[in-house]
Amino acid sequence: MSVNETGWEQNRRSHFDEIVETYARVRPEYPRELIEDVFKYSGAGKTALEIGAGTGIATAPFLAAGYDVTAVEIGANMTEFLNERFRGNDCFRVITSSFEESPLPENSFDLIYAASAFHWVDAKIGCPKAFGLLKDGGALALFRYNAFPAYEDELFNDIQAEYDKHFYTHFKATESRPHRKTLEEFNTPAEIYSSYRCERLENYGFKDVQMKLYYGEKMFSAEEYLMVLDTYSDMRILPEGNRTALYAGVKAAIERHGGYHKIRYDFQLYTGRKV
């Protein structure tokens, strides 16, 4: 492993296939308001393609709303989980492939969406391909989230101290401390690239481009929070000694402060239309 790696390189995108059950258990659902805004933006058409369906966290609400969903998922274990989860639903099918290599017909979808997955796609291939797969008037919806401690309190400081000792001694800190960004910050070219690994959607021919933020919180026990950390790509390549020490320190900090850690989620929705 190179010391310059971050854990978020595209060649790491299949690591989720090793942690299917954990991912399904601890990753947050998306706000209902966000999902309903995708419904409204995409219009009346119900033919959808999901990029990187994972364990179906974002698949379920679209199927429940009557969409016919074709999912593209790179992991064989994730594919098996999806097929079992949605067994018997004639409106669902999954292709085991990267999005870039998936065999899909052009001008076929009313909606293409990706939930915390598009940053794993090679945008030079993925963005033009998504544009070509959409019907005229079709919509692209990219959504994701950032996670932060709900409060900057003693627990926050104690956990940050563990990161300083065991995480940032290996990975260079990109920010002094995690902080909530504004809509204006998220809408800058640099933040769009950081979030989705692509340039502005306008650069690929999309029109009516919009971005919106949503908020949520979730409480975790110490054990559950370690499970959350273990689903993050950078944690997966952190040297074992660092990771073990970090997890032990974080667990001890949470247990000292009542045994629970509240996480705040800032969800982004980034949309564009093929006109």
Secondary structure as GFF3:
##gff-version 3
##sequence-region A 1 275
A	DSSP	three_ten_helix	10	18	.	.	.	ID=ss1
A	DSSP	alpha_helix	20	26	.	.	.	ID=ss2
A	DSSP	alpha_helix	32	42	.	.	.	ID=ss3
A	DSSP	beta_strand	47	51	.	.	.	ID=ss4
A	DSSP	alpha_helix	59	64	.	.	.	ID=ss5
A	DSSP	beta_strand	68	73	.	.	.	ID=ss6
A	DSSP	alpha_helix	76	85	.	.	.	ID=ss7
A	DSSP	beta_strand	92	96	.	.	.	ID=ss8
A	DSSP	beta_strand	109	115	.	.	.	ID=ss9
A	DSSP	three_ten_helix	118	120	.	.	.	ID=ss10
A	DSSP	alpha_helix	123	133	.	.	.	ID=ss11
A	DSSP	beta_strand	134	149	.	.	.	ID=ss12
A	DSSP	alpha_helix	154	166	.	.	.	ID=ss13
A	DSSP	alpha_helix	183	186	.	.	.	ID=ss14
A	DSSP	alpha_helix	189	196	.	.	.	ID=ss15
A	DSSP	three_ten_helix	201	204	.	.	.	ID=ss16
A	DSSP	beta_strand	207	221	.	.	.	ID=ss17
A	DSSP	alpha_helix	222	229	.	.	.	ID=ss18
A	DSSP	alpha_helix	233	237	.	.	.	ID=ss19
A	DSSP	alpha_helix	240	256	.	.	.	ID=ss20
A	DSSP	beta_strand	260	273	.	.	.	ID=ss21
###
